[in-house]
Amino acid sequence: MGNGIRCVALFLLVGFAARVVFAVTDGLLPNGDFEQGLDKSKLNGTRVMDPHAIPHWEISGFVEFIESGQHVDGMMLPVPKGERALRLGNDATIKQKLSVTRHTYYSISFGAARTCAQAEKLSLSAPPDSGVLPIQTVYTSSGWDTYSWAFRAKHTSVWFSIHNIGHEEDPACGPVIDHIAIKVLRPPHHTKDSMLRNGNFEDGPYIFPNTPYGVLVPPVLEDVHSPLPGWMIMADTKVVKYIDAAHHAVPKGNYAVELVAGLECAMLQEVHTVPGRSYRLSFSVGDGATGCDGRLVVDAYAGREVMKVQYESRGTGGHKRAQLEFVAIANVTRVVFHSSNHHMKHDGTLCGPVIDDISLVPVHAQAHAARRLR
């Protein structure tokens, strides 16, 4: 009888352990929108007192459970979608154990809004990968931005966590977090039509349905595995915005990139080239039909060549095609894009030119193919 009871207990323990590791699929993490709620007896006001009170999550530090329309210390905290969100105060962490595929790249997308601190930062971790994302710059009129971060799975399970590293005089002061999703990233490859990888931006972080403001991609200094496969974002704190055709004017395909940070942020890719050989870089520049009007200018660099592409925007969509020919001077050439200026929409939010459909080909190969066709 004793052995039987121990076997049943062991079975239940194993079953419980298995239930806390969830195989991920593209989309929301289990209770990634915190809509499942929690037992109100585990709250002290809005503060969550039990580390396991929030279904599918484990917490530590000063974590608050926020409901839509709720006032905390005289301030109404934002809950842009659904009815519930979390605020991460001093030294607060939320984490979830996920079942993943070894050596596979994943991108995390999550919503965040500043509350009372001025220079809020969030540390994201999926060991051995980690990064710190600054969220002091606001890119939407609502104050609610969607960020992305990527990691490479080393094992078949991983603890993914979001941690507020700030320590404010008010221990509750910190960002509000909501809607956390994951997406598998495919390894980027160049194609027969282009030496660039993911030049059409069709592979990138998860964009939430019915979310009109895209996803912010952080600089490589904060995220060594880019959520935008094939591309590196070079900046101190600024980002580029990954946008979709469902909510923006996209030159080609379903996705593009908006350069929202002017000279403070560059997007680049390194390509193997042959010194002395000529190449042609082609790309589209336009606006996303979000009211970003005026003269939008993209600077493109390759080899020793620099090209400024101007696009007169009415903020209603449209694009133009540009080409830059250059001679490679090294075995590796950096292809770089950034916006020449800072731009703002009429609501005061940052915006910029949209870039898409980037290709790089050897010039002589095209000419040789044309001669064969004739």
N, C-alpha and C positions, 0 to 999 in steps of 0.2 A: 504493500500500500504506500509506504513511504517513497519507494522508488517511483511509483506511478505519479504521485503528487509532484515530486521533483521534476519529472519529465514534462508534466503539464505546465508547471511554472516556467520551465526553461523554454517550452514552446511559445508561451504567452510573451516571455521576455524577448525572444527572437522576433516574434511577430510585431511587437511594439517597436523594436529597433528598426525593423524593415519599413514600418509605416512612416518613420520620420525622415527617410531618404527618398526624395521624389525624383523620378526620371523626368528630365526637362523636355519640353516641346516648345516650339516657337510661340511666343505669346506670354501672357501673364504668368508669373510664378504662382504657386498655390497660395491663395489669399494675398496675392500681390497688390490688390486694391484695398485690403483691410476691411472689406465690406462684411465679412463674417461676424464682425463685432466681438464682444467678450462679455464675461460675467461682470456686471457692474459692482459686485461685492469685492472685486479685485482692484478697484480704483480708489484712490484717495483724491477726491475732486476729479481732476483730469489725469493725474499721474497714475501710471500702471505700476502696481506694487508687486505683482507676481511675474517672475521671469518667463513663465510659460502661459501667461494669460491670453496672449494673442494667438489664435489658431495658426499652426504651421511656422511660427516664428519663435525665436528665443531672444530675450532682450536683457540689457543691463544698463545701468546708469539712469539718468533722468529722462524717461520717455513718457510723453503725454498722448492720450487717445482723444482725438479731436473730431467732433461731429459738425456737419454743415450748419452754418449760422450761429455756432457757439461763440460766446465772448469769453476770453480768458484775460484776466487783469485789465478789463475795459477795452480790449482789442479783439476784433473779430478776425480769426485766423482763416486763411483761404483754404477751401476744399473745392477745387475747380470741377471735379468729376465725381459722381457718386455722393455718398453721405458721410464717409469716414476717411481719416488720414492720421498720420502720426507726426508729432513734433519731437525732434531730438534735441534735448537740452545738454547740459554739461556732461561730457564723457559718456554720452548715450550711444549704444550700439544695438542694431537689430541684425539678426543673422538667421540663415536657413541652410540646411544641409541638402545638397542636390546630387542626384545621380547623373553623371556625365560620361562622355566617351574620351578616353585618354588621347592626348595629343591633338584634340580638336579645339578650334578657336570658337569662343562664344562672345557675344556682345550683350551687355546689360543696358536697358533703357529705363530711366526712372524720372518722375516728376519731382521738382523741388522748388520751393519758394522761400525767400528770406523773410524773417519776421523782424526781430529787434536788433540783431547784431549787424555791424557794418561790413565786416570782412569774413564772412562765413566760409568755411571749407569743410569738405566731406572726404573722409578716407574710405576708399573702397578696397576690398580685399577678397581674393580667391586664391589662397596660398598655392604656390609661392609668389603669385603676382599681387601687387598692390599699387595704389596710386592715390594722390590727393587732388581733388577737383575743387578749384576756387569757384564760388558761385556768387561773388559780389556784383558782377555785371549782370544787369537784367536786360533781356532781349525781347520781352513781350510787354504789351500794355497791361496785361493782367498781373504781371509780376511772377507768373508761373511758367518756368521753362522745363523742357525735357532734355536731360543729359544722357550721354552714352559713355560706356567704358568697356574695354575688352580684356579677356584673359585667355590663357591657354591651359587646358586641363592637364594636370600631371598624373592624376589618379582617376579612378572611376567614381569617386565621390569627392565633394568639396564643400567646405563651409563658406558660403558667400555672405559677406557682411558689409553694412554701411555704418560708419562711425563718425560722430561729430567730435572733431578734435578741439573745438573751441571751449574755453572756460571763461564764462561771463560772470559779472557780479550778480546778475539774476540767473540762477542755475537753470531756469526753464527756457531761457533765451536760446533759440536755435532754429534751424530750418524745418519747414514742414515737408514731409515726404509722402508721396502717394504714387500708385500705379508703377509697379516694378515688373519689368518683362525681360525675357531672354530670347536670343536668337542664335542659331548656329551660323557661323561665318565660313563660307567656302574659301579654300586656298585660292588666291588670285593668280591667274595665268594670262600671259599675253596671247593674242589670237593671230590668225593668219592675216588679219586686216590691220593690226597694230602691234607695235612692240611694247606698248604700255599695258599694264595690268589694271583691269577694272576702270578703263578710261571712260566708260559710259555710266559709271556709278550705280550700276544695277544691283551691286552687292553692297550692303551697308547695314547700319543698326536698325532695330525694330522701330517702326513708326506706328503709334497707336491710331487705330481707326477713329475718325471724327476729331482728330487733333490737327488744327490748321496751321500750327507754327513750327513744324518740323522738329528735328533732333539736333542738339549741339554736339559736335565732335571735338574732344579736348586735344590740347597739344601733346606731342610725343613725349615731352619731358614728364608729363603726368601719367601717361599711358603708353607703355612700350609696345603693346599690341593694338594697333589702330582699329577702331570699330569700322573704319572705312578701308577695306582691304586694298593693299597696294599703295596707299597714300600715307604720307606723314604730314602732320600739322605742326609747324614750327612757330612757337610763340611763347611768351612768358605766362600769361593768364588768359589770353583771348582764344576764340574758337572759330570754326566754320559751322555753317548750318546745313544739315542734310535735309532735303525737301522732297516731296512727292508730287506726282502729277494730279492726284486727287484734290489737292488744295492750292496748287501753284501752277504757273505756266512753266513747263519744262521743255527745253528745246527738242529733246529726243528721248524716247523710252519712258520709263516710269519714275526716274529719280534724277536729281541734279544736286549741285552744291551752290549755296549762296555765300559769297565772301562778305561777311558782315562786320569785319573788324579793321578794315582799311590796311594801312602799312604795318599794323601791329601783329599781323598773322599771315603766314604764307603756307600754301599747300604745295607739296612737292613729291616727286617720285624719281628714283635713281634707275637709269636704264643702261644696260651694257651696249656700248657703241664701238666703232672702229675709228681710231684717230685718222683724220684726213678724209673721211667719207662724209658725203652730204646727206642730210635728212630733212624731212618736212614734218613740222608739227602743225596739226590742224585742230581747231576747237571752235565752239560756239559761245557767244557772250550775249546775254539778254537780261530781262528782268522777270521776276516771278509773278507779276500781276497782283502785287500786294500793296501798291501805292508808293513804291520806291521810285520816284521820278527824278528827272534831271540828267546830267551828263555822268554816266557810269563809265569808269575806266578800269580796265584790267591790264596789269603789267605781266608779260610772259617772258621767261628767260630760258635759254637753252644754249649750251656752249658759250660763245662770247657774244651771242646775239640777244638783243632786248627789243621787245615790241610792245607798244601801247595800243590797245584796242579801245576805241571810244564807242559807246552806244548811247544814243539819245533816247531816254526812257520817258514814257508817259505814265508809267506805273501800271499799265494794263496788259502787259505781256508782249512777247515778240523777242526776236534774237537776230544776230548776224553771225556769219561765218568768217573766220580769220585763219591765216596761214603764216607760219614763220619758218623760213629755210635757214639752216645753219650747217656748219662744218664741225664735226666732232673734234675735240682737242685732247680727249683722254679716253681710256677704256670704259669709263663710267661717266655718263652725262646726267646732270640734275635738270629736270624739267620743273620749273617753278612758276606758280601763279599767285598773285595777290591783288587786292583792290588798291588803286592809287590814292583813294580818298575815303574819308568817313562820310557816311550818308545816314540820314534819318528820315523816317516817314513823318507824316503830319501829326501822328500821335506821340512823337518823340522817341520812338523805338529805333534801334539800329537796324540798318538794312544794307544791301549792296548788290553788286552785279551777280547774276547767275551764270555759272560756267558748266558746260556739259559736252558730251560727245567728243572727247579728246582722243586723237590718234597720232601715232608717230610711225613713219615709214622711211626706209632708205629711198632717196630720190632716184638713184640709178636703177634700182629694182623696178620701179614703176615705169621708167622710160624703156627699159629692156622688154617689159611685158607688153607695152604699147607697140613696140616695133614688131614683136612676134605676131600680135593680132593683125597688123597691117600686112 
